[in-house]
Amino acid sequence: MSQPIQFPLPASELPTHWSNLLPDFPEPLPPPLHPGTGEPVTPDLMEALFPATLVAQEMCGDETVEIPQEVRDVYSLYRPTPLLRAVRLEKALNTPAHIYYKYEGVSPVGSHKPNTAIPQAYYNKIAGTKRLASETGAGQWGSSLAFACSLFGLECTIYMVKISFQQKPYRKLLMQTYGAEVHGSPSLRTEFGRKVLADHPDSHGSLGIAISEAIEDQATHPGTKYSLGSVLNHVCLHQTVIGQETIKQMEMAGEEPDIVIGCSGGGSNFAGIAFPFVRKKIREGRRYRIIAVEPASCPSLTQGELRYDFGDTAMTTPLMMMHTLGHDFMPPSIHAGGLRYHGMSPMVSHCLKLGLIEAAAVPQLKVFEAAVQFARSEGIVPAPESAHGIATVIDEAVRCREEGRKEVIVFNLSGNGLLDLAAYDSFLSGKMMDSGDDA
Ligand SMILES: *Cc1c(COP(=O)(O)O)cnc(C)c1O
């Protein structure tokens, strides 16, 4: 009999709570600091940007947080998501390793990001917010927030990194279809955008610049709040539905992972799959290897310093203790737009510092070789971001072959690449280079 390759969770197994890793840390997470005073930020400062519930979650000491029923109702449009065993990839690699993937690309926008966009829109709605302003790189976060805002009746304004705004018309159209207003960043709508354009009229933009524009938009418009799609503790919290479901599905498969892998830009999808396993590591002494994979050209975890830095280019956010390449770092224009961020989630950074996780960096061509091999064996065209994880999965599976070890690997396939086919065009036509620029 052929092996089962799908491990579907029934709707009744949709998680009822998010899993909060903050209280588990053997050493407390260093707090965010006020950029002016250098003192830990007080909730009122953050409540200018975010509704009080999200600020409370940012500093929450409870080990779990209940998921509101309204949020669970929207989650059930696409959750629980599938866990599959990649038997054809195992065969192609001729590896004794067992490879499983949690597939978050089944959400309406094709990635894990709605897992936090939905509760963020919900908590804003019940707090009386009328409009959300945010930024997006390649457009995955913008489309997730636009989708969530449309379901909860909020207006949505997105500052989209200009290079993607010009090169990725489909994500812009997706956001507009959900009713959002989209501006290429740097834009002329904010003082900071106008300043960047005055100095660099041809600026391609960056996530750091777009964040500064969205925060300025929030500060200058009553009824508007700001929303962030990664990095922050409450975002990591919301994403833990991924890992909780994965633990149950691995039990259905009758296997315990040796290795857990996720790609890491701001760290949220990685946190989503990893943190419930990190909790088992801390509490039950399990010995998983948990690996965050980033681009070699934007290597905050493997090359950045662990220190206090700003989350944006204009230095308006609180200072966060994180792995950073510097708030003025301009990442090269690699195709995995969602991984082009100078910093890293403080919680993920803290896990690395405490030795609870490992980090790896992969160059762009190797990422797309892995992406194409995955598509040709499993059928799903992975998002370029997710393919960073796949490259490391393949490295580990090859090591298992060479060492004759039957290890169990599970990774988060954070999204599909169906709106990223221009990146595949660059790879397939031989124009792609590791540096980020196309030949
Ligand atoms: C945005 C994005 C990422 C990177 O963001 P994280 O916060 O690090 O998860 C990864 N994969 C996909 C598909 C994305 O859209």
The ligand as a MOL file (V3000), in Angstrom:
LIG
                    3D

  0  0  0     0  0            999 V3000
M  V30 BEGIN CTAB
M  V30 COUNTS 15 15 0 0 0
M  V30 BEGIN ATOM
M  V30 1 C 6.3940 38.0460 3.7700 0
M  V30 2 C 6.7380 36.6600 3.5120 0
M  V30 3 C 7.8160 36.0300 4.1750 0
M  V30 4 C 8.7470 36.7590 5.0900 0
M  V30 5 O 8.1830 37.3310 6.2190 0
M  V30 6 P 8.3760 36.7040 7.6480 0
M  V30 7 O 7.7780 37.6960 8.5700 0
M  V30 8 O 9.8290 36.4860 7.8730 0
M  V30 9 O 7.6130 35.4250 7.6370 0
M  V30 10 C 8.0270 34.6930 3.9310 0
M  V30 11 N 7.2800 33.9940 3.0710 0
M  V30 12 C 6.2450 34.5640 2.4070 0
M  V30 13 C 5.4580 33.7360 1.4550 0
M  V30 14 C 5.9530 35.9100 2.6040 0
M  V30 15 O 4.9390 36.4650 1.9590 0
M  V30 END ATOM
M  V30 BEGIN BOND
M  V30 1 1 1 2
M  V30 2 1 2 3
M  V30 3 2 2 14
M  V30 4 1 3 4
M  V30 5 2 3 10
M  V30 6 1 4 5
M  V30 7 1 5 6
M  V30 8 2 6 7
M  V30 9 1 6 8
M  V30 10 1 6 9
M  V30 11 1 10 11
M  V30 12 2 11 12
M  V30 13 1 12 13
M  V30 14 1 12 14
M  V30 15 1 14 15
M  V30 END BOND
M  V30 END CTAB
M  END
